Amino acid sequence: MSYRNAKEILPAYLLEEIQRYVKGEIVYIPKQNEEKIKWGIKNGSRKKYDKRNNDIRALKSGGMTIDEIARAYYLSSDSIRKIVSS
C-alpha cells in the first residue's frame, strides 16, 4: 500500500468535505467490495501455525509432556495447553 496525496487525486469539493472530518491524518480507504481475508491466509502464516499446532497435539497424544513440548517449540507451557485444548 502506498501513500498518495489526496490533493493530487481527489476533486476539490470532495477533499474539502473529507477535511471536515479529518485533517492531516492518514486515512485508509478500502477497495469496493473488498472481502475480509482471515489473518495469515495471504502470506501462508495461518497454514504454518495450523501445521505446528497439529504437530503439537500429535506429540501430546503420543505421550510427550506439556513441558517437553514447550521446550521443543520455545513456547510457554500455558501456550501449549491452549493449543492442546483447542
Backbone torsions as a table, in degrees:
resi	resn	phi	psi	omega
1	MET	NA	132.6	-178.1
2	SER	-115.3	157.7	179.7
3	TYR	-87.4	133.0	175.7
4	ARG	-134.6	140.9	179.8
5	ASN	-75.9	123.4	-177.9
6	ALA	-59.8	-31.9	-179.6
7	LYS	-60.4	-29.0	-177.9
8	GLU	-84.2	-17.7	-173.2
9	ILE	-123.0	-18.0	-178.2
10	LEU	-104.4	147.3	173.9
11	PRO	-64.8	151.1	-174.4
12	ALA	-55.6	-42.8	-178.4
13	TYR	-62.5	-37.3	-179.8
14	LEU	-72.7	-40.3	177.4
15	LEU	-60.3	-44.2	178.9
16	GLU	-62.3	-38.9	179.2
17	GLU	-66.2	-43.4	178.8
18	ILE	-63.9	-38.6	-179.6
19	GLN	-65.3	-18.9	174.4
20	ARG	-65.8	-26.6	-176.6
21	TYR	-101.8	-39.8	-179.4
22	VAL	-139.1	139.3	178.7
23	LYS	-132.5	123.4	174.2
24	GLY	71.1	17.0	178.7
25	GLU	-110.3	158.6	174.9
26	ILE	-87.0	128.4	-178.5
27	VAL	-121.6	130.2	176.5
28	TYR	-88.8	127.5	176.3
29	ILE	-113.0	110.1	-176.9
30	PRO	-70.7	157.2	174.3
31	LYS	-65.7	153.7	175.4
32	GLN	-66.2	140.5	177.6
33	ASN	55.2	30.1	179.4
34	GLU	-71.8	121.5	179.0
35	GLU	-78.2	140.9	177.8
36	LYS	-76.7	119.2	178.9
37	ILE	-98.0	131.6	-178.9
38	LYS	-63.5	154.7	-177.7
39	TRP	-55.4	133.5	172.0
40	GLY	80.8	-1.4	-178.0
41	ILE	-71.2	-46.6	-176.3
42	LYS	-63.9	-43.4	-173.5
43	ASN	-97.9	1.1	175.8
44	GLY	87.4	-0.2	-179.4
45	SER	-62.5	-40.5	-178.4
46	ARG	-58.2	-45.5	-178.9
47	LYS	-63.3	-41.3	-179.7
48	LYS	-61.9	-47.4	-178.2
49	TYR	-72.1	-33.4	175.7
50	ASP	-62.6	-42.9	178.2
51	LYS	-63.6	-45.7	179.0
52	ARG	-58.5	-44.9	-178.4
53	ASN	-66.0	-38.3	176.4
54	ASN	-65.2	-39.8	176.8
55	ASP	-62.4	-41.4	178.9
56	ILE	-62.5	-44.4	178.5
57	ARG	-61.6	-39.9	180.0
58	ALA	-65.6	-41.1	177.6
59	LEU	-62.4	-41.4	179.0
60	LYS	-64.8	-42.4	178.1
61	SER	-65.1	-30.0	179.9
62	GLY	-79.5	-2.5	174.4
63	GLY	109.9	-3.1	178.2
64	MET	-70.7	146.1	-179.8
65	THR	-82.0	161.6	177.8
66	ILE	-57.4	-45.7	-178.2
67	ASP	-64.4	-38.6	178.0
68	GLU	-64.8	-43.3	179.4
69	ILE	-65.5	-42.1	179.8
70	ALA	-58.7	-44.3	178.3
71	ARG	-65.4	-40.6	-178.0
72	ALA	-65.9	-34.3	-176.7
73	TYR	-103.9	3.3	-179.6
74	TYR	55.9	42.7	176.9
75	LEU	-121.4	163.6	176.8
76	SER	-76.1	158.1	176.5
77	SER	-60.9	-36.9	178.1
78	ASP	-62.5	-40.7	178.4
79	SER	-62.6	-41.8	-179.5
80	ILE	-65.0	-42.5	178.8
81	ARG	-59.4	-42.6	179.0
82	LYS	-61.8	-43.4	-179.2
83	ILE	-65.0	-45.8	-177.2
84	VAL	-65.7	-35.8	-176.7
85	SER	-83.4	-10.7	-178.8
86	SER	-87.5	NA	NA
